[in-house]
Amino acid sequence: MAVDLELAPKQKRPAGERCCEPVAYPSVDRREAERIAKLAKALGDPIRLQLVDVLRRHAGKVCVCELVPLFDLSQPTISHHLKVLREAGVVDSERKGLWAYYYVLPTALDELAAWLES
């Protein structure tokens, strides 16, 4: 079935004039968007996502020495991933002697979940 389209010739608009109105505006301000992006970026690595999953499901503080055997990675690499998560505000840690015990900060995950649901 053929459709006849009536095309108007292109017209140059004055400089600075919009071609059309936006159909939607961001629902988050720049600061909130930067925070959510930092969380998403930290969780964007499969190892970090698995670390958060273990910490979240443990529902307590987990020593780094307990996390290392779960992955085929060295302790310094696991510590690096935990540092990235800590800097993003996803996890926090508590030192006891030589060991660091990590746990998930529920408010960080709540913030991400709330944004995804909105």
C-alpha positions, 0 to 999 in steps of 0.5 A, a space after each residue: 500500500 503506497 502512502 503519499 507524504 507531503 514533504 515541506 522544504 527544509 527551512 533554516 531556523 535562526 541561530 539558537 532557536 530550538 528545532 522542537 520542544 523536549 519531550 521529557 526532562 531529567 527527574 534527577 538533578 546533576 548532583 544526584 545523577 553523579 551520585 547514582 552514576 558513581 554507585 552504578 559504575 562501582 557495581 558495574 564490575 562483575 567481581 564487585 557485584 559478586 562481593 556486594 552480593 556476598 556481603 549483602 547476603 551475609 548480613 554482617 561484617 565479613 573479613 577480607 580473609 573470608 572473601 579471598 577464597 571465594 574468587 580466583 584473585 589475589 588478596 590485593 585485587 580483592 582489596 582494590 575492588 572493596 576500596 572502589 566499593 567503599 569510595 562509592 559509598 556501597 560498603 564500609 569497613 571496620 578494622 580489628 587488629 590486622 584485619 578489615 571487616 566489610 559490610 554493605 551500607 543499605 542506604 546506598 542500595 536503597 538509593 539506587 533501587 529507588 531511582 530504578 523504580 521511579 
